[in-house]
Amino acid sequence: MSFNTFGHLFRFTTWGESHGPALGATVDGCPPGVPLEPADIQQWLDKRRPGQNRNTTQRNEPDAVEILSGVYEGRTTGTPIQLMIRNTDQRSKDYGDILNTFRPGHADITYHQKYGLRDPRGGGRSSARETAARVAAGGVARQALGTVAHGVQVTGYMVQMGEKTIDRARFDWDQIGRNDFWCPDPVAAAEWEDYLTWLRKDDHNSVGAVIEVVARGVPAGIGAPIYAKLDTDLAAAMMSINAVKGVEIGEGMAAAALTGRDNADEIFMGEDGLTYSSNHAGGILGGISTGQDVVVRFAVKPTSSILSPRASIRIDGTPTEVVTKGRHDPCVGIRAVPVSEAMMACVLLDHILLDRGQTGGARGRIG
């Protein structure tokens, strides 16, 4: 099996290649009656779309989504929703030199080892182009969340580029959409701009990043205790994004440096219900949401396709040097931000539907 499908009740299957005629997603399990027009999805695809500034790949794709099924008179019918995005700006000739060569750090060699052949044009299915289909599916999930879970807001942003991090004291939600990096710290964003320009133009290199995605307004009680924990599925969702090499929930790896007293989020009863002293748990305890913000963080490796020569081998085993031509992101983390939002939305909707199926929305009383 190729495992191109993600989710339990709300499921999507992505299809297509980077340089094929089109790519897209088949979404199944969306509740009926959800208002859905192409514009509802397009606004999120536009956040991820390439060629919008000098800090991302210059491949210029409109990423215009088409809804082929599952919607009647502007509302979902409960049947599979077919979404298609046509590729219009492929330059497959850029990859002629690597037809029989493996790019270091890329999936070329593992695809060949597994399948015995691969699509070298932009990496085929291993290309970050595949994530456009995820963002389209996430657009459907966001619309459905607006129907079944009012008030849920999903926001992603970059908190680190290479060794350069944001200053949390300058964190400003309003700044996230005002720079190319989805950065909540305007000072850091300006520094990153200069750094990435040098890295791209002078050093012919790329750099990794850390992205944080937060869901606010998530109701308590979403998730399951063991094999379908909310944090398990969120980790799987983020880890499935191209180039992601590590995922944290809440305090994450830093929790190992804390004591039990420091790490435990103390619980109080306030006038408006439960309150917590902190959120080291990232809004999830025992695999189930607490009602606090759900916080996920992940690391993205540097883009493997760079103009600096790297040692490798050809399919026949002979040594060679690889310089990857084409149009690539100097920091793939920038466009991973809207992808992370889409995956968060899909997981939250999926678990809300699972909870309704098991508990009917019933909750234990406190106070």
Secondary structure, 3 states (H helix, E strand, C coil): CCCCEECCCCEEEEEECCCCCEEEEEEECCCCCCECCHHHHHHHHHHHCCCCCCCCCCCCCCCCEEECCCEECCEECCCCEEEEEECCCCCHHHHHHHCCECCCCCCHHHHHHHHCCCCCCCCHHHCHHHHHHHHHHHHHHHHHHHHHCCCCEEEEEEEEECCEECCHHHCCHHHHHHCCCCCCCHHHHHHHHHHHHHHHHCCCCCCCEEEEEEEECCCCCCECCCCCCHHHHHHHHHHCCCCEEEEEECCHHHHHHCCHHHHCCCEEEECCEEEECCCCCCCEECCEECCCCEEEEEEECCCCCCCCCEEEEECCCCEEEECCCCCCCCCCHHHHHHHHHHHHHHHHHHHHHHHHHHHCCCCCCCC
